[in-house]
Amino acid sequence: MIRKPFRLQWEAAQNAHVLLYPEGMVKLNQSAGEILKRCDGTRDVDTLIAELEQAFNATGIGGEVRAFLADAHTRGWLE
């Protein structure tokens, strides 16, 4: 799940998903936005990866997704 005080939203002006927080904003690339919008506490990592692979007709992305999730957790974006 996205950790408070961060809030994920689509920002039309940026044409991207962003993480908002009291001190500013982090503009996300498409992949990061697609991963984080699925981090809602209802899926485990394997389910999240399977959904992404199906949505984008991709295979073998598990390592990259896990690496991003680890980085997002280190940055304090995820609980």
DOKETOR-608463 format. One record per residue (C-alpha): residue number from 0; residue in one letter; x negated, y negated, z negated. Coordinates in pm, whole numbers, plus 50000, padded with zeros to 5 digits. Layout:
<pts>
<pt NUM,'A',<X,Y,Z>>
...
</pts>
This chain:
<pts>
<pt 0,'M',<50000,50000,50000>>
<pt 1,'I',<49897,49643,50058>>
<pt 2,'R',<49764,49504,49731>>
<pt 3,'K',<49908,49185,49590>>
<pt 4,'P',<49847,48896,49647>>
<pt 5,'F',<49796,48999,50012>>
<pt 6,'R',<50097,49000,50243>>
<pt 7,'L',<50096,49146,50593>>
<pt 8,'Q',<50301,48972,50859>>
<pt 9,'W',<50315,48907,51232>>
<pt 10,'E',<50201,48554,51311>>
<pt 11,'A',<50327,48441,51650>>
<pt 12,'A',<50092,48142,51655>>
<pt 13,'Q',<49796,48381,51619>>
<pt 14,'N',<49957,48647,51842>>
<pt 15,'A',<49841,48896,51581>>
<pt 16,'H',<49916,49056,51247>>
<pt 17,'V',<49759,48865,50961>>
<pt 18,'L',<49698,48923,50593>>
<pt 19,'L',<49804,48616,50400>>
<pt 20,'Y',<49672,48542,50053>>
<pt 21,'P',<49668,48229,49835>>
<pt 22,'E',<49327,48111,49956>>
<pt 23,'G',<49382,48174,50326>>
<pt 24,'M',<49446,48424,50599>>
<pt 25,'V',<49272,48717,50766>>
<pt 26,'K',<49353,48759,51135>>
<pt 27,'L',<49362,49129,51222>>
<pt 28,'N',<49290,49295,51552>>
<pt 29,'Q',<49563,49514,51701>>
<pt 30,'S',<49425,49839,51558>>
<pt 31,'A',<49394,49700,51206>>
<pt 32,'G',<49747,49558,51222>>
<pt 33,'E',<49891,49889,51340>>
<pt 34,'I',<49716,50077,51061>>
<pt 35,'L',<49804,49833,50784>>
<pt 36,'K',<50169,49800,50880>>
<pt 37,'R',<50198,50174,50812>>
<pt 38,'C',<50038,50141,50466>>
<pt 39,'D',<50367,50114,50282>>
<pt 40,'G',<50323,50390,50025>>
<pt 41,'T',<50548,50638,50206>>
<pt 42,'R',<50279,50821,50408>>
<pt 43,'D',<49960,51003,50327>>
<pt 44,'V',<49654,50939,50543>>
<pt 45,'D',<49704,51248,50760>>
<pt 46,'T',<50063,51145,50839>>
<pt 47,'L',<49952,50790,50917>>
<pt 48,'I',<49687,50922,51158>>
<pt 49,'A',<49936,51157,51326>>
<pt 50,'E',<50180,50867,51376>>
<pt 51,'L',<49908,50650,51530>>
<pt 52,'E',<49793,50929,51760>>
<pt 53,'Q',<50150,50982,51878>>
<pt 54,'A',<50231,50611,51912>>
<pt 55,'F',<49920,50540,52119>>
<pt 56,'N',<49879,50875,52294>>
<pt 57,'A',<49537,50917,52136>>
<pt 58,'T',<49350,51202,51973>>
<pt 59,'G',<49049,51221,51748>>
<pt 60,'I',<49095,50883,51580>>
<pt 61,'G',<49104,51019,51225>>
<pt 62,'G',<48745,50925,51144>>
<pt 63,'E',<48788,50568,51261>>
<pt 64,'V',<49117,50528,51074>>
<pt 65,'R',<48967,50670,50754>>
<pt 66,'A',<48664,50438,50788>>
<pt 67,'F',<48892,50136,50833>>
<pt 68,'L',<49105,50237,50533>>
<pt 69,'A',<48792,50274,50319>>
<pt 70,'D',<48673,49930,50429>>
<pt 71,'A',<49016,49776,50365>>
<pt 72,'H',<49017,49932,50019>>
<pt 73,'T',<48667,49796,49948>>
<pt 74,'R',<48784,49450,50054>>
<pt 75,'G',<49072,49476,49806>>
<pt 76,'W',<49346,49481,50070>>
<pt 77,'L',<49486,49822,49964>>
<pt 78,'E',<49582,49975,49633>>
</pts>
